[in-house]
Amino acid sequence: MDGRTRANIAPGMEVRIVLKRDQQTGKLTQGVVKEILTHSPTHPHGIKVRLQDGQVGRVKEIVSKT
């Protein structure tokens, strides 16, 4: 699924995000969405979310819809 469309993402979903500090390398961090931070319906670099562990980044991959 596409991490650039807000409608595809919901709290509780497992996703892979790129953190601000990892944008150069593209390293992905996996976690569960706690909160969606992007208000617009789409974003070219991915929807910004806060994970349950507090990390913030842009969604690159959706792992599962649990």
C-alpha atoms as one frame of an Amber mdcrd trajectory, in Angstrom:
protein
   0.000   0.000   0.000   1.000   3.576  -0.571   2.450   5.518   2.364   1.862
   8.806   0.533  -1.940   8.702   0.953  -3.390   9.572   4.358  -6.505   7.421
   3.825  -4.314   4.283   3.676  -2.913   4.864   7.180  -4.639   4.499  10.546
  -3.548   4.262  14.187  -2.663   0.694  15.126  -1.189  -0.188  11.738   2.344
  -1.559  11.506   4.477   0.558   9.167   8.061   1.259   8.161   9.090   4.904
   8.356  12.187   6.910   7.536  13.290   9.130  10.416  14.582  12.656   9.726
  18.119  11.622  10.713  17.956   8.620   8.339  16.747  10.475   5.236  20.243
  10.471   3.694  20.681   6.698   4.065  17.035   5.686   3.614  17.205   3.394
   6.673  13.702   2.271   7.682  12.349   1.948  11.217   9.404  -0.367  11.872
   6.696   0.345  14.413   3.000   0.811  15.142   1.258   4.110  14.306   0.069
   6.043  17.343  -0.877   9.315  15.633  -1.047  10.744  12.103   0.665  14.147
  11.956   0.128  15.117   8.292  -3.187  16.915   7.745  -3.242  16.954   3.934
  -4.718  13.924   2.107  -1.410  13.158   0.320   2.278  14.016   0.628   4.944
  13.210  -2.005   7.503  12.016   0.589   5.077  10.028   2.746   2.569  10.784
   5.474   4.234  11.899   8.727   3.305   9.771  11.746   4.274   9.285  15.393
   4.931   5.691  16.385   3.872   4.217  19.732   7.483   4.507  20.935   7.447
   8.269  20.184   9.583   8.297  17.028   8.389  10.550  14.186   8.933   9.951
  10.489   7.361   9.567   7.061   5.668   6.304   6.054   7.495   4.447   3.282
   5.833   1.027   3.616   2.692  -0.349   5.226   3.448  -3.734   6.800   0.021
  -4.738   8.124  -3.437  -3.326   8.798  -3.868  -4.661  12.351
